[in-house]
Amino acid sequence: MGSDALDALRERALHEAERIAEALIFASTDPVAENLIAGKLPDGAPVGVVMARLARFYADRGVNLVRVDNAWAFRTAADLGFLIRREETEIKKLSRAGLEVLSTIAYHQPVTRAEIEDVRGVATSKGTLDVLMETGWVRMRGRRRTPGRPVTYGTTAAFLDHFGLEDLRDLPGMDELKGAGLLSGRVPSNFHPPIPPANDDLTEEEDPITQMDLEELGLLTPMGEAED
């Protein structure tokens, strides 16, 4: 078989893989994990190549294919967002304290409640953390391997999706924070926002949260059912 014929076969195989990935993402209301897409593609189909080709195809269209952490989703093109009226439940408006806690968690994760309080210099109420978890933007990551085994908090894929971030490294840096008026002129010249981790894997200092932990934290009944 000649090289042209082989190239044509490869192109058809890639096109079919693109169609499968496109269908999976289109049918889902949530971002679809790349490893799930890979598992549905024909054997040997390079998921990275497939997704890159699809993303390029949609780059100049009314909807774009965007990466959200390790998942993919279709989103309205940024310059056309003003045309879309979203008929969805309005997320409870965060208080100033809620925004501060969310920012602290985003930049310092994994972080415990005590560490959040150290950063902010004030106490953090359980209610504020509960509201953030209700939005789906914050989650309990694990338990720190220190006395008392405090819970560690981190952001979620929904947080990245809502704020249009591919991963945590896309969080605003020093210049962006100043430009948005989120840092005052009194900030020391040697201050730099912390660099969050590239992924949400548990660190060596964290243990995963078990069912027993959830029962201890009051999030599950002893029978293993979630509390309302």
Protein Blocks (a to p, Z undefined) as FASTA:
>chain_A
ZZklmmmmmmmmmmmmmmmmmmmmmmpcbdcdfklmmmmpcehiafklmmmmmmmmmmmm
mbdcddehjaccddddfklmmmpccdddddddddfklmmmmmmmmmmpccdfklmmmmno
pacdfklmmmmmmnopaccfbdcdbehiaadddddfklmmmnopablmlpccfklmmmno
pacfklcfkbccddddfbfcdcfkbccddfklmmmnopacfkopacZZ
